[in-house]
Amino acid sequence: MRVHVVSDVHGNGRDLAAAGEGADALVCLGDLVLFIDYADHTRGIFPDLFGAENTTRYVELRTARRFDEARELSARLWADVDKAGAVEAAVRRQYAELFAAFPTPTYATYGNVDLPALWPEYAGEGTTVLDGRTADIGGLRFGFVGGGLPSPMRTPFEVDEETYAAKVAALGEVDVLCSHIPPLVPELCYDTVARRFERGSEALLEAVHAVRPRYALFGHVHQPLVRRTRIGRTECVNVGHFNATGRPWVLEW
């Protein structure tokens, strides 16, 4: 059995269309939407609306952790724009392309920048969306937990600690624990380019210790200090920043 795993697609529909080649199934761990490309300030919803110069300034402020100033800049730019309508229209365009690129079968969960309410409109028969639920893939039980935890970034799909922990608990015994964010392990959560710790989940870490799955797979941290580590019998793996690499992580058994 061969499964390809991607995360943090962020608009890379071209490579997503080929991500399932040679695999029995594709697993997607979320963040389909491209709001801002931190490596290319001309790509994404924000620069499409406000231009590369404003995007560069916004990225500089966020990277410097000057979040209040970044929010002030954003508020000025959005002042004369129907934000909800503009964002939804742009996300719909991206989702139409990206969901059409998913092979059959695909098992997917949400990232912290996704809009879950729109997914039922775009997920075809070959795509199974899971959050706090499990699926049997090739005889192994995969558990999926979508979204992120509250952060200074205030991304669209962040849930509180209790809600997130309840989704993890609902999975029960699993062979492969799939989430968008990592377990709360410092070296897995630190982004070496952004120079900050991203949010990791204590509930996921507790599940790794208690359930002891074969694998814990996740994304979210684009340039992690450590891409994989072992906790007991569990191999914890950041499957990679698909937007940048265009390559899935391969799981075979």
C-alpha positions as CSV (number, residue, x, y, z in Angstrom):
1,M,0.0,0.0,0.0
2,R,1.3,3.4,-0.9
3,V,-0.2,6.7,0.3
4,H,1.0,10.2,-0.6
5,V,0.6,12.9,2.0
6,V,0.6,16.7,1.4
7,S,0.1,19.8,3.5
8,D,0.2,23.5,3.1
9,V,-0.7,23.4,-0.6
10,H,-1.4,27.2,-0.6
11,G,-2.6,27.5,-4.2
12,N,-0.2,25.1,-5.8
13,G,-2.7,23.4,-8.1
14,R,-0.3,22.5,-10.8
15,D,1.7,20.1,-8.6
16,L,-1.3,19.0,-6.7
17,A,-2.7,17.5,-9.9
18,A,0.3,15.1,-10.0
19,A,0.6,14.5,-6.3
20,G,-1.3,11.3,-6.4
21,E,0.5,9.6,-9.2
22,G,1.7,6.1,-8.3
23,A,-0.2,6.2,-5.0
24,D,-3.3,4.2,-3.8
25,A,-4.6,7.3,-2.1
26,L,-3.8,10.9,-1.3
27,V,-4.0,12.5,2.1
28,C,-4.2,16.3,2.4
29,L,-3.6,17.9,5.8
30,G,-5.0,21.3,4.9
31,D,-4.2,24.9,4.1
32,L,-5.3,24.9,0.5
33,V,-5.8,28.7,0.4
34,L,-3.1,31.1,-0.6
35,F,-3.7,34.4,1.1
36,I,0.0,35.6,1.1
37,D,3.0,33.9,-0.3
38,Y,5.8,35.0,2.0
39,A,8.4,34.1,-0.6
40,D,6.7,35.8,-3.5
41,H,4.7,38.9,-2.6
42,T,3.0,39.0,-5.9
43,R,1.0,35.8,-5.3
44,G,-2.1,35.4,-3.2
45,I,-5.4,37.1,-2.3
46,F,-3.8,40.0,-0.4
47,P,-1.5,41.1,-3.2
48,D,-4.2,40.6,-5.8
49,L,-6.2,43.2,-4.0
50,F,-3.6,45.6,-2.6
51,G,-0.4,45.1,-4.6
52,A,3.1,43.7,-3.9
53,E,4.3,46.9,-2.1
54,N,1.6,46.8,0.5
55,T,2.1,43.0,0.9
56,T,5.8,43.4,1.5
57,R,5.2,45.9,4.2
58,Y,2.5,43.7,5.8
59,V,4.8,40.7,5.7
60,E,7.7,42.7,7.3
61,L,5.5,43.8,10.2
62,R,4.2,40.3,10.9
63,T,7.7,38.8,10.6
64,A,9.0,41.3,13.1
65,R,6.1,40.3,15.4
66,R,4.6,43.8,15.2
67,F,1.2,42.4,15.0
68,D,-0.7,45.5,16.1
69,E,0.9,47.6,13.4
70,A,0.2,44.9,10.8
71,R,-3.5,44.9,11.8
72,E,-3.6,48.7,11.6
73,L,-2.2,48.5,8.0
74,S,-4.6,45.8,7.1
75,A,-7.5,47.7,8.5
76,R,-6.6,50.8,6.4
77,L,-6.4,48.7,3.3
78,W,-9.6,46.9,3.8
79,A,-11.5,50.0,4.9
80,D,-13.2,50.6,1.5
81,V,-13.5,46.9,0.5
82,D,-16.2,44.4,1.2
83,K,-13.7,42.1,3.0
84,A,-16.0,39.1,3.5
85,G,-17.2,39.2,-0.1
86,A,-13.8,39.7,-1.7
87,V,-12.1,37.0,0.3
88,E,-14.9,34.5,-0.3
89,A,-14.9,35.1,-4.0
90,A,-11.1,34.6,-4.2
91,V,-11.2,31.5,-2.0
92,R,-13.9,30.0,-4.2
93,R,-11.8,30.5,-7.3
94,Q,-8.9,28.7,-5.6
95,Y,-11.0,25.9,-4.2
96,A,-12.6,25.3,-7.6
97,E,-9.1,24.6,-9.0
98,L,-7.6,22.8,-6.1
99,F,-10.5,20.4,-5.4
100,A,-10.7,19.5,-9.1
101,A,-7.0,18.5,-8.9
102,F,-7.6,15.9,-6.1
103,P,-7.3,12.3,-7.3
104,T,-9.7,9.6,-6.2
105,P,-9.5,8.6,-3.4
106,T,-8.4,11.7,-1.4
107,Y,-8.8,12.0,2.4
108,A,-8.5,15.6,3.5
109,T,-8.8,17.8,6.6
110,Y,-8.7,21.6,7.1
111,G,-5.8,23.9,7.8
112,N,-5.9,27.0,9.9
113,V,-6.3,29.3,6.8
114,D,-9.1,27.2,5.2
115,L,-12.8,28.0,5.2
116,P,-14.5,24.7,6.1
117,A,-18.0,26.0,5.4
118,L,-17.2,26.1,1.7
119,W,-15.7,22.6,1.4
120,P,-18.9,20.6,0.9
121,E,-19.5,22.6,-2.3
122,Y,-16.2,21.6,-3.9
123,A,-15.4,18.2,-2.5
124,G,-16.4,15.6,-5.1
125,E,-17.4,12.0,-4.6
126,G,-13.7,10.9,-4.5
127,T,-12.8,13.3,-1.7
128,T,-13.6,12.4,1.9
129,V,-13.4,15.3,4.4
130,L,-12.6,14.3,8.0
131,D,-12.2,16.3,11.2
132,G,-12.3,14.5,14.5
133,R,-13.1,11.3,12.5
134,T,-11.3,8.3,11.3
135,A,-11.0,6.3,8.0
136,D,-9.7,2.9,7.1
137,I,-7.0,3.1,4.5
138,G,-5.4,-0.1,3.4
139,G,-6.1,-1.8,6.7
140,L,-4.7,1.0,8.9
141,R,-6.9,3.4,10.9
142,F,-6.2,7.0,10.1
143,G,-7.4,9.7,12.4
144,F,-7.8,13.3,11.3
145,V,-7.9,16.6,13.2
146,G,-8.2,19.8,11.3
147,G,-7.6,23.5,11.9
148,G,-5.3,25.4,14.3
149,L,-5.2,26.9,17.7
150,P,-5.6,30.6,18.6
151,S,-2.5,32.6,17.5
152,P,-1.5,36.3,17.0
153,M,-2.1,35.7,13.3
154,R,-5.9,35.3,13.8
155,T,-6.2,33.0,10.9
156,P,-9.7,31.9,9.7
157,F,-10.0,28.4,11.2
158,E,-8.6,28.5,14.8
159,V,-10.5,26.7,17.6
160,D,-10.0,26.9,21.3
161,E,-7.9,24.3,23.2
162,E,-10.9,22.4,24.6
163,T,-12.6,22.1,21.2
164,Y,-9.4,20.9,19.6
165,A,-8.7,18.4,22.4
166,A,-12.2,17.0,22.1
167,K,-11.6,16.3,18.4
168,V,-8.4,14.5,19.2
169,A,-10.1,12.4,21.9
170,A,-12.9,11.5,19.5
171,L,-10.5,9.5,17.4
172,G,-9.7,6.8,19.9
173,E,-7.1,4.3,18.9
174,V,-5.4,5.0,15.5
175,D,-2.5,3.8,13.6
176,V,-1.8,7.1,11.9
177,L,-2.6,10.4,13.5
178,C,-3.1,13.1,10.9
179,S,-3.4,16.8,11.8
180,H,-2.6,20.2,10.3
181,I,-0.6,21.5,13.3
182,P,2.2,19.5,15.0
183,P,2.2,18.0,18.5
184,L,3.6,20.4,21.1
185,V,7.3,19.6,20.7
186,P,9.5,22.7,20.5
187,E,11.8,21.5,17.7
188,L,8.8,20.5,15.6
189,C,7.1,23.9,16.1
190,Y,10.0,26.3,15.5
191,D,10.1,27.9,12.1
192,T,13.8,28.8,11.3
193,V,12.9,31.4,8.6
194,A,10.0,33.1,10.4
195,R,12.1,32.8,13.6
196,R,9.2,32.0,15.8
197,F,7.4,29.1,17.4
198,E,4.1,28.1,15.7
199,R,1.3,26.7,17.7
200,G,1.5,23.1,18.5
201,S,-1.1,21.0,20.3
202,E,-0.6,19.5,23.8
203,A,-3.6,17.3,23.1
204,L,-1.9,15.8,20.1
205,L,1.3,15.2,22.1
206,E,-0.8,13.5,24.8
207,A,-2.4,11.3,22.2
208,V,1.0,10.3,20.9
209,H,2.0,9.2,24.4
210,A,-1.3,7.4,25.2
211,V,-2.3,5.9,21.9
212,R,1.2,5.3,20.5
213,P,0.3,5.4,16.8
214,R,2.8,4.3,14.2
215,Y,2.9,7.8,12.7
216,A,1.9,11.3,13.6
217,L,1.8,13.3,10.4
218,F,1.3,17.1,10.1
219,G,2.4,20.3,8.3
220,H,1.8,24.0,9.3
221,V,5.5,24.8,10.1
222,H,7.0,25.6,6.7
223,Q,10.7,25.6,7.6
224,P,10.9,23.5,10.8
225,L,14.0,23.2,12.9
226,V,13.4,19.4,12.9
227,R,11.3,17.7,10.3
228,R,10.9,14.4,12.1
229,T,11.5,12.9,15.5
230,R,10.5,9.8,17.4
231,I,8.4,9.7,20.5
232,G,8.4,6.2,21.9
233,R,7.2,4.0,18.9
234,T,5.7,7.0,17.1
235,E,7.4,8.6,14.1
236,C,6.4,12.3,14.1
237,V,6.8,13.7,10.6
238,N,6.3,17.1,9.1
239,V,5.3,16.1,5.6
240,G,6.6,19.3,4.0
241,H,5.5,22.7,2.6
242,F,3.9,21.5,-0.6
243,N,3.5,25.0,-2.0
244,A,7.3,25.3,-2.1
245,T,8.4,21.7,-2.8
246,G,5.6,20.4,-5.0
247,R,6.4,16.9,-3.7
248,P,4.3,14.6,-1.5
249,W,5.6,12.7,1.4
250,V,5.3,8.9,0.8
251,L,4.0,6.4,3.3
252,E,4.3,2.7,2.3
253,W,3.4,-0.5,4.1
